[in-house]
Amino acid sequence: MTSKQLNKLNINTQAKAYIFALMSVFLWSTVATAFKFALSNFSYIDLLAGSSLVSFVCLLSIAILQGKFKQVFDFDFLSFKKAVLFGFLNPFLYYCLLFIAYSTLPAQEALSLNYTWAAWLLILSSIILKEKLKLINILSILFSTIGIVIIASKGQLSSFQFNNPLGVGIALSSALIWAIYWILNLQNEGDKIINLTRNFLFGSVFSIILWLFSDFKAVVTSKSMLALIYVGLFEMGITFFFWLKALSLTSQKSKVTNLIYLSPFISLLLISTFTGEKILLSTIIGLILIIFGIVLEQVKS
């Protein structure tokens, strides 16, 4: 194969990586709106149990198509413990907190505060991985913190009063859980689809147990049921596969991963269009500061 043919092959592969990445970004941009539609009739426990189960079926189907069905259920004791732990953290605990946040806060606030996972990641890395915080790390955390204050106070910095401190705390807690999951997952070797499918198997078990012991009664409508299925497929399920596919195809991971920062701004546009929620200037400013903090850390890396 000539160098010209190799270059053409590389371009085609990179183009496919961008296509999968942009598909992921668009689908993840739509789910904040879907959360609100689903939570208008379902409790957060209903949504957690239903969407986790849909996601597990979706990921298991992908594993079957890839000929990995037996591998998913081929546990040794160590892989069983890991699957239980990771399944508890994500999807069970992470999405439980995230759905509570979306049910108690405006979608724009819950969405924006969830992006503070990067700041939590820096803090946890210094504690768990013993990585020394440098000036640029501290600046990254500082920008994210200012963004949190602006969003949570709706820009009323003079009074410095949070409108919903409990909701803000829950949203920040979901971001913290995601950061913990991410750090622990660094040591989780093996096939990503198999690991994800196992996580959602046990996450679904935890979610269904919680649902069975809850007193919540869902008011099922076609709109809310479609939203639940949509969340399961495109927040937790097939979109993860698209994203992993993009990362496996690209030779320039930083360019692909930077596309994810388009997602929150597209989400705000969709939230405003389909839910009628007025997007506040304070939300936009706060989100820009949070994203800037993340990008600042990425540039350093």
C-alpha positions as CSV (number, residue, x, y, z in Angstrom):
1,M,0.0,0.0,0.0
2,T,1.4,3.4,-1.0
3,S,1.8,6.4,1.3
4,K,-1.0,8.1,-0.7
5,Q,-3.4,5.2,0.0
6,L,-2.4,5.2,3.7
7,N,-3.1,8.9,4.0
8,K,-6.5,8.4,2.4
9,L,-7.2,5.6,4.7
10,N,-6.2,7.7,7.8
11,I,-8.4,10.6,6.6
12,N,-11.4,8.2,6.1
13,T,-10.9,6.7,9.6
14,Q,-10.6,10.1,11.2
15,A,-13.7,11.3,9.4
16,K,-15.6,8.3,10.8
17,A,-14.3,9.2,14.3
18,Y,-15.6,12.7,13.9
19,I,-19.0,11.4,12.7
20,F,-19.4,9.0,15.7
21,A,-18.2,11.8,18.1
22,L,-20.6,14.4,16.7
23,M,-23.5,11.8,16.9
24,S,-22.6,11.3,20.5
25,V,-22.4,15.1,21.2
26,F,-25.8,15.7,19.6
27,L,-27.5,12.8,21.4
28,W,-26.1,13.8,24.8
29,S,-27.2,17.4,24.1
30,T,-30.9,16.2,23.8
31,V,-31.1,14.2,27.1
32,A,-31.5,17.1,29.5
33,T,-34.8,18.0,27.7
34,A,-35.7,14.3,27.8
35,F,-35.0,14.2,31.6
36,K,-37.6,17.0,32.1
37,F,-40.2,15.3,29.9
38,A,-39.8,12.0,31.7
39,L,-39.8,13.5,35.2
40,S,-43.0,15.4,34.5
41,N,-44.8,12.1,35.0
42,F,-42.3,9.7,36.5
43,S,-40.5,10.0,39.9
44,Y,-36.7,9.9,39.8
45,I,-36.9,6.3,41.1
46,D,-39.2,5.3,38.2
47,L,-36.9,6.9,35.7
48,L,-33.8,5.4,37.2
49,A,-35.2,1.8,37.2
50,G,-36.7,2.1,33.7
51,S,-33.9,3.8,31.9
52,S,-31.2,1.6,33.5
53,L,-33.0,-1.5,32.4
54,V,-33.4,-0.1,28.8
55,S,-29.7,0.8,28.8
56,F,-28.7,-2.7,30.0
57,V,-30.8,-4.4,27.2
58,C,-29.2,-2.0,24.7
59,L,-25.6,-2.6,25.8
60,L,-26.2,-6.4,26.0
61,S,-27.6,-6.3,22.4
62,I,-24.4,-4.6,21.3
63,A,-22.3,-7.2,23.1
64,I,-24.3,-10.0,21.5
65,L,-23.8,-8.5,18.0
66,Q,-20.1,-8.4,18.7
67,G,-20.1,-12.0,19.8
68,K,-19.4,-11.2,23.5
69,F,-22.5,-12.5,25.2
70,K,-20.6,-15.3,27.1
71,Q,-17.9,-12.9,28.1
72,V,-20.4,-10.6,29.8
73,F,-21.5,-13.3,32.2
74,D,-18.1,-15.0,32.5
75,F,-17.3,-13.6,36.0
76,D,-14.4,-14.4,38.3
77,F,-14.5,-13.1,41.9
78,L,-12.5,-10.0,41.1
79,S,-14.5,-9.0,38.0
80,F,-17.7,-9.7,40.0
81,K,-16.7,-7.3,42.8
82,K,-15.7,-4.6,40.3
83,A,-18.9,-4.9,38.4
84,V,-21.0,-4.6,41.6
85,L,-19.0,-1.6,42.8
86,F,-19.0,0.2,39.4
87,G,-22.6,-0.6,38.9
88,F,-23.5,0.9,42.2
89,L,-21.6,4.1,41.4
90,N,-22.8,4.3,37.8
91,P,-25.6,4.0,36.8
92,F,-27.3,3.6,40.2
93,L,-25.9,6.3,42.5
94,Y,-24.8,8.8,39.8
95,Y,-28.1,8.8,37.9
96,C,-30.2,8.6,41.1
97,L,-28.6,11.9,42.3
98,L,-28.7,13.4,38.8
99,F,-32.4,12.7,38.4
100,I,-33.2,14.2,41.8
101,A,-31.2,17.3,40.8
102,Y,-33.3,17.6,37.5
103,S,-36.5,17.1,39.4
104,T,-35.7,19.9,41.9
105,L,-33.8,22.4,39.8
106,P,-34.4,24.1,36.4
107,A,-32.8,21.9,33.7
108,Q,-30.3,24.6,32.8
109,E,-28.9,24.7,36.4
110,A,-28.7,20.9,36.8
111,L,-27.0,20.6,33.4
112,S,-24.4,23.3,34.1
113,L,-23.6,22.1,37.7
114,N,-23.1,18.6,36.5
115,Y,-20.1,19.8,34.5
116,T,-18.2,20.5,37.7
117,W,-17.0,16.8,37.6
118,A,-13.7,18.1,36.2
119,A,-13.0,20.3,39.2
120,W,-13.9,17.3,41.5
121,L,-11.6,15.2,39.5
122,L,-8.6,17.5,40.2
123,I,-9.4,17.6,43.9
124,L,-9.8,13.8,44.1
125,S,-6.6,13.2,42.1
126,S,-4.7,15.3,44.7
127,I,-6.2,13.3,47.5
128,I,-6.4,9.7,46.1
129,L,-3.6,9.7,43.5
130,K,-1.4,12.1,45.5
131,E,-1.0,14.3,42.5
132,K,0.2,17.8,43.4
133,L,-2.1,20.6,42.5
134,K,-0.3,23.2,40.4
135,L,-1.2,26.9,39.9
136,I,-3.1,26.1,36.7
137,N,-5.1,23.3,38.5
138,I,-6.1,25.8,41.2
139,L,-7.1,28.3,38.6
140,S,-9.2,25.7,36.9
141,I,-11.0,24.9,40.2
142,L,-11.4,28.6,40.9
143,F,-13.1,29.3,37.6
144,S,-15.5,26.4,38.2
145,T,-16.3,27.5,41.7
146,I,-17.1,31.1,40.5
147,G,-19.3,29.6,37.8
148,I,-21.1,27.5,40.4
149,V,-21.8,30.6,42.6
150,I,-23.1,32.6,39.6
151,I,-25.4,29.8,38.5
152,A,-26.7,28.9,42.0
153,S,-27.3,32.5,43.0
154,K,-28.8,33.3,39.6
155,G,-26.3,36.1,39.3
156,Q,-27.4,37.8,42.5
157,L,-23.9,38.0,43.9
158,S,-24.5,41.0,46.2
159,S,-27.0,39.0,48.3
160,F,-25.1,35.7,47.9
161,Q,-28.2,33.6,48.5
162,F,-28.7,30.3,46.8
163,N,-32.3,29.8,45.6
164,N,-32.2,26.1,46.1
165,P,-29.2,25.0,48.2
166,L,-30.4,21.4,48.5
167,G,-30.8,21.0,44.8
168,V,-27.4,22.6,44.1
169,G,-25.8,20.3,46.7
170,I,-27.4,17.2,45.0
171,A,-26.3,18.3,41.5
172,L,-22.7,18.8,42.8
173,S,-22.8,15.5,44.5
174,S,-23.7,13.7,41.3
175,A,-20.7,15.3,39.7
176,L,-18.6,14.2,42.6
177,I,-19.8,10.6,42.2
178,W,-18.9,10.7,38.4
179,A,-15.4,11.9,39.3
180,I,-15.0,9.1,41.8
181,Y,-16.2,6.5,39.2
182,W,-13.9,7.9,36.6
183,I,-10.8,7.7,38.9
184,L,-11.6,4.1,40.0
185,N,-12.3,3.1,36.4
186,L,-8.8,4.0,35.4
187,Q,-7.7,0.7,36.9
188,N,-10.6,-1.3,35.4
189,E,-8.9,-3.1,32.5
190,G,-10.6,-5.2,29.9
191,D,-13.2,-4.7,27.1
192,K,-15.1,-1.4,27.5
193,I,-18.4,-2.7,26.2
194,I,-18.3,-5.8,28.4
195,N,-17.4,-3.7,31.5
196,L,-20.2,-1.2,30.7
197,T,-22.8,-4.0,30.2
198,R,-21.8,-5.6,33.5
199,N,-22.0,-2.2,35.3
200,F,-25.5,-1.6,33.9
201,L,-26.5,-5.2,34.8
202,F,-25.8,-4.6,38.5
203,G,-26.9,-0.9,38.3
204,S,-30.3,-2.1,37.0
205,V,-30.6,-4.6,39.9
206,F,-29.9,-1.9,42.5
207,S,-32.4,0.4,40.7
208,I,-35.1,-2.2,40.5
209,I,-34.7,-3.1,44.2
210,L,-35.1,0.5,45.1
211,W,-38.1,0.8,42.9
212,L,-39.8,-2.3,44.4
213,F,-39.4,-0.8,47.9
214,S,-40.6,2.7,47.0
215,D,-44.1,4.1,47.3
216,F,-43.9,6.2,44.1
217,K,-46.7,5.7,41.6
218,A,-46.0,6.7,38.0
219,V,-48.5,8.4,35.8
220,V,-47.7,6.7,32.5
221,T,-48.3,8.7,29.3
222,S,-47.0,8.0,25.8
223,K,-44.8,11.1,26.0
224,S,-43.2,10.3,29.3
225,M,-42.7,6.6,28.4
226,L,-41.0,7.6,25.1
227,A,-38.8,10.0,27.1
228,L,-37.9,7.2,29.5
229,I,-36.9,4.9,26.7
230,Y,-35.0,7.7,25.0
231,V,-33.0,8.4,28.1
232,G,-32.1,4.7,28.4
233,L,-31.0,4.4,24.8
234,F,-29.3,7.7,24.2
235,E,-28.0,9.0,27.6
236,M,-26.7,5.7,29.0
237,G,-26.8,3.1,26.2
238,I,-25.9,3.3,22.5
239,T,-24.3,6.8,22.8
240,F,-21.6,5.4,25.0
241,F,-20.9,2.9,22.2
242,F,-20.7,5.7,19.6
243,W,-18.3,7.6,21.9
244,L,-16.0,4.6,22.5
245,K,-16.1,3.9,18.7
246,A,-15.0,7.5,18.0
247,L,-12.1,7.2,20.5
248,S,-11.0,3.9,19.0
249,L,-10.9,5.2,15.5
250,T,-9.2,8.5,16.0
251,S,-5.4,9.1,16.2
252,Q,-6.1,12.6,17.6
253,K,-8.0,12.0,20.8
254,S,-7.8,15.6,22.1
255,K,-9.5,17.0,19.0
256,V,-12.3,14.4,19.3
257,T,-12.8,14.8,23.1
258,N,-12.9,18.6,22.8
259,L,-16.1,18.3,20.8
260,I,-17.9,17.3,24.0
261,Y,-17.8,21.0,25.1
262,L,-20.3,21.8,22.4
263,S,-22.9,19.7,24.2
264,P,-23.9,21.9,27.1
265,F,-24.6,24.9,24.9
266,I,-26.6,22.9,22.4
267,S,-28.5,21.5,25.4
268,L,-29.4,25.0,26.6
269,L,-30.8,25.8,23.2
270,L,-32.9,22.6,23.2
271,I,-34.1,23.2,26.7
272,S,-35.2,26.7,25.8
273,T,-36.9,25.5,22.6
274,F,-38.8,22.4,23.9
275,T,-39.5,23.0,27.6
276,G,-40.1,26.8,27.4
277,E,-37.6,27.3,30.2
278,K,-36.0,30.8,30.0
279,I,-32.3,30.6,29.9
280,L,-30.8,33.1,32.3
281,L,-27.7,35.1,31.4
282,S,-26.2,34.0,34.8
283,T,-26.5,30.4,33.6
284,I,-24.6,31.1,30.4
285,I,-21.9,33.1,32.2
286,G,-21.5,30.5,34.9
287,L,-21.4,27.6,32.4
288,I,-18.8,29.4,30.3
289,L,-16.6,29.8,33.4
290,I,-17.0,26.1,34.3
291,I,-16.1,25.0,30.7
292,F,-13.2,27.5,30.6
293,G,-11.9,25.9,33.8
294,I,-12.1,22.4,32.2
295,V,-10.4,23.6,28.9
296,L,-7.7,25.4,30.9
297,E,-6.8,22.1,32.5
298,Q,-7.0,20.3,29.1
299,V,-4.6,22.8,27.5
300,K,-2.1,22.2,30.4
301,S,-2.4,18.5,29.9
